[in-house]
Amino acid sequence: MKNLILSAILAVAPVGVTFAQPTDILNVSYDPTRELYTEFNTAFAKHWKEDSGARGSTITFSERGIGDVLISWENEAYLVQKQKPGDFEIVTPSLSILAEPPVAVVDKNVDRRGTRDVATAYLEYLYTESAQDLIGKHFYRPVSAAAQQKYPFPKLELVTIDSAFGGWSSAQTTFFSDGGIFDQIYQPARR
């Protein structure tokens, strides 16, 4: 049986990319999830191996064989599949969160360092066909039509933090503040 990778598909696209269809998310109760995780956490804590980030978790799962399922960034899942063909199956969800890391030339920094020209050239290069080809080659979702044709990714519906969760401030309060959803479902492994 193949190992399973659940690709969280926090798809990466430069800021400014828009999608044609708005998405409505139902506001449903979290109570069933809380009940599940109350029992689930006890069992899960016995098997939990904490890593410092996505790369560490991917290595622990793919190289050391620890864990049954890896939930990871999309590019990490495809890198593992490339390195170990046939050993892993990627399950792509039908819905995920669009992650748009901003890119910018920060005036104060480039002026202080004298790097404005190279920083501006780098930023402009990101949107060239050459750069978009490299982006797709390394399993990030390119924004150019040509690179998208060359490096097809599974279709999925992408929502934003604003549309699905009311913005970062609301999501922070709901999920990550003291006593929020994360605190209610997460119990660190006892060592």
N, C-alpha and C positions, 0 to 999 in steps of 0.2 A: 504494500500500500504506500502511495506517495505521501510525503509530509505535506502539510497544508499551510499555505500562506494566505491569510486574509489581508488583502491589500487595502489599507484604509483609504487609499486614493485621496490623499490631501493633495490634489492635483496642483502643480505649480505652473502658473502662467503670469507673465508680467502684468503689473497694474495697468488698467485701462482696457483690458479685454472685456467685452460685454457679451451677454448671452441673450438670445432673442426672447425666450419664454420666461416670464416671471414664475416663481414657484411659491405655492401656498403650503405651509406646513401646519398640520393639525396640532392644536395645543392639547395634548393628552396628559393624563395623570402619570406621575413617575412612581406611584405606589407599587404597581406590580414589579417594576424593576428593583425597587428597594427591597421588596420581600425576597425576590430571587437572590439578590446579592447578599442579603443577611446570611442565608445558608451557604451560598456559593463561596463567600470569602473564607469561611472556615476550611473548606476543602482545598480551595485555591492556594491558601497560605502555605500549605504543606509542600507545594510544588514550585512556588515562586522563587525565581532567581533574579535579583534586581541588577539591572545594568544602567549605565550612565546615560544612554541615549539610543537613538535608532540604530546606528552602526553597531554599537556594542550588543544590542539585543539581537540583531540580525546574525552577527558572528556566533553568539552563544547558541542560537537556534540552528543555524546551518552548518557550522563547523564542529561544534561540541555536542550537537544532538540533544540539547536540553530544551524541553518543552514539546508540546503537542501541536500548538498553533502559534504562528507569529502574526501579529497585527502590525503592519509596517507602512512606511511611505511607499508609494507605487514604484519609484525607481529602485528602492532597496529590494523589493520583491523580484523585479525583473533582473537585477544584477545577480541575485542568488540563482535564479533559473538559468541564466547564461553560464554561470560558473559550474553549476551542477545539473546539466540537462537531464530531464526525466526524473529527477529526485523530488521535485516539489511541484505542487499544483497551486496556482494562484486563483483565488476566488475574488472576483471583483463585485463589489456591492452595486446595486442599481442607483444608489443615492450617496453622495458624499459632500464634503465641505471643500469649496474652492479656496486654496491658499495662494495668495498673491503677494509674495515678498516684494516690497517696494525697492526700486533701484533709483538712485539719485546722486547727483553731484552736490556735495555739501560745501557751500561757499567758504565757510569759516575754515574747514579742514584743508581743502585744496589750496586756498590762498596761503595758509600758514606753511604748508609743506611744499608749495610750488609745483603741485601735480595737476593743475586744472586741465591742461591739454591732454594728458594721458587718461585722466578720469573721464573726461568728456568723450574721448575717442572710444574708450571701453564701453561706455553707456550706449553710444551710437552703434557700435559693433554688435551688441546683443541682438539687434533687430535685423541684421543682415542675413541673407540666405545661408552664408557660410556658418555663422554662429547658430542659426536655427537648426542647421543640419547636425552640428555637434550636440546641441541640446537634445534633439531626438535620438541621436546615436547612443547617448548615455541615459536614456530612459526617462527623460523629463518631457512633459508635453510641450511641443513647440507651438508657436502661434502662427507661423507662416503656412499658407496653404500648401506650398510645395513640400515642406518638411512634414506636414501632417499626412500628406499622401504617402511619402516614403516611409514614415514611422507611424503606422496606424495604431491607435490605442482603443481599447474597448469603449464603447459609448456608455456614458453614464450621466445622470442628472446631477449637476453641481449647484449647491446652494451657498449663500454667503452667510457670515456671522450676522450681518445686519438683517437679512431677510428671514432667516430661520430662527434666530435667537434674540432679536431685538437690539443688536449691537454688542460691542465688546464689553461695555460697562454692565449691561444687563446679564450677559453670559458669565462674566466674572463673578457677579453677585450670586447668581443662581447656582453655578456649578463649583466655584472655587473659593468662595468666602468661607470663613469659619462656620462649620455646620452645614455647608452647601452640599449639593448632590455628591461631589467627589468624596467629601469627608464621610458621608453616609454609606457609601458603597466600598470605600477602600479601607482595608485594615492591613498595616504592614506585617510582613512575615516575622514571626518570633524567632529569634536566633538563639 
